[in-house]
Amino acid sequence: MTASARDLALATPPGRDRYVDLLRVASLGTVIGGHWLMAAVSSDGIGNLLALVPALQVLTWGLQVMPVFFFVGGFSHALSYRSLARRSETSVYAAFLRARLQRLLRPTLVFVLVWAAAALAVQLAGRGDGRLTGAALRLVTQPLWFIGIYLAMVAFTPPLLKLHERHGWAAFAALAGAAALVDVLRFAFGVPYVEFLNFALVWLAVHQLGFLRADGRIRRPAALAAAGLAGAVLLVACGPYPLSMVGMPGEKVSNMAPPTLALLAHGMWLVGAVQLLARPATAWLARPRVWRGVVAANGVAMTAFLWHLTAMLGVYGAQLALGLDLPAPAGAAWWAQVPVRILAATALTVVFVTLFRRFEAPAAPRTGTAGGAGGLVAALGITLCLLGILGLSMTGLGGLLDGHSATLIAFPVTAPVAIGMALAGALLVERSAPARSVRLGG
């Protein structure tokens, strides 16, 4: 039987860092709200509000909070890996991967399979080429990039945690310096393809800040926030970096894909800012009712994230089915409908969470079969998972029947191949755990 949020809240250990749980929920909630606001749907397709109203791009300096989620991930991964290492003697890496990925991969793969089946049915019926339908099939998998990158953060935790334990802030500085060098090679010397290294370097640097927080080494958050904000402002004002901290359609340079030094500076100021709020927020979370709400939200946060675009598309689809006009994006009528659309999308997201939340619940421990090779099996599994999920975020689910592909690193990949890679990788991770594997909490 699954424990209720009340039971879990009452069982919270006294030393648990409740603020981290709040940051996890708040960051995903902000991303969901931002996506709902940015989607500019009309009868001609799906656009981006920030591209239509460029003055609003400054809002991304507050709404682009994915760095906070990766920062929280670094904190949680450090504590979890150390806890497991103290209690387990064999295949620590395999057990760590399996324990950290259970609540991430299962809801993600269910989402992928449900949408793949729906997309195949639509295309078999010959209705996959419409402007809105085609755009929806491309859009719905795009947020999966975040899950692919997060899988890489998990995979790199053990070696980078050792690097942190030896060098502390210098390890972060090395990653940040490498990201800066990549941008110099990219923009000053035009070195081809080097920019893709920053998919790892920028996000790993933010993740490294989570390790520093786990050891209580972010002692001057105001200085971190000021340095990050000043750096981001200078880079955008004087460098080749755009104002928006999220990708804009048609732009020559994106701060997100691949990530830039400007996005890393943005992440630094966000981390410093949330650290400044830690003490009052922790006092607020000591209230039983508040903490129960955070616990309940954490139990369904990933499911809500996966299905929130589906809910938004469902709202627009209902408008069209009812014969209601879709006003021109960014116009007065469009803005007037924003609160109603967000409330409707919230309600529909609750329906999806009710249907699929059970896949996010922790699974029972299971005996693995990989024995001494568990670490290698787990490494292969997570590599397949992250490549498959990143590939699917790029291909979308349109063109399932005609072999539509996208380039992942240097190789073309189709949606069916990407799905197969993700499923095979998840199976390998699941089977890599050693006998009597230790189960992690948190």
TAPEDA-V176143 format. One line per field, one symbol per residue. ss: DSSP state (H for helix, E for strand, L for the rest). burial: + if it has 9 or more other C-alpha atoms within 8 Angstrom, else -. Layout:
ss=???
burial=???
This chain:
ss=LLLLHHHHHHLLLLLLLHHHHHHHHHHHHHHHHHHHHHEEEELLEEEEHHHHLHHHHHHHHHHLLHHHHHHHHHHHHHHHHHHHHHHLLLLHHHHHHHHHHHHHHHHHHHHHHHHHHHHHHHHHLLLLLLHHHHHHHHHLLLLHHHHHHHHHHHHHHHHHHHHHHHHLHHHHHHHHHHHHHHHHHHHHLLLLLHHHHHHHHHHHHHHHHHHHHHLLLLLLHHHHHHHHHHHHHHHHHHLLLLLLLLLLLLLLLLLELLELHHHHHHHHHHHHHHHHLHHHHHHHHLLHHHHHHHHHHHLLHHHHHHHHHHHHHHHHHHHHHLLLLLLLLLLHHHHHHHHHHHHHHHHHHHHHHHHHHHHLLLLLLLLLLLHHHHHHHHHHHHHHHHHHHHHHHHHLLLLLLLLLEEEELLEEEEHHHHHHHHHHHHHHHHHLLLLLLLLLLL
burial=----+--++--------++-+++++-++++++++++++++++--+++++++-+---+--++-+++++++++++++++++++--++--+--++++++++++++++++++++++--++--++-++---++--++++++++-++++++-+++++++++-++-++-++---+--++--++-+++-++++++------++-++++++++++++++++++------++-++++++-++-+++----++-+++++-----+++-++++++++++++++++--+-+--++--+----++++++++++++++++++++-++++++--++-----+--++---++--+--++-+++-+++-++--++-+++-----+++++-+++-++++++++++++++++++++++-+---+++++----+++-++++++++++++++++++--+--+--
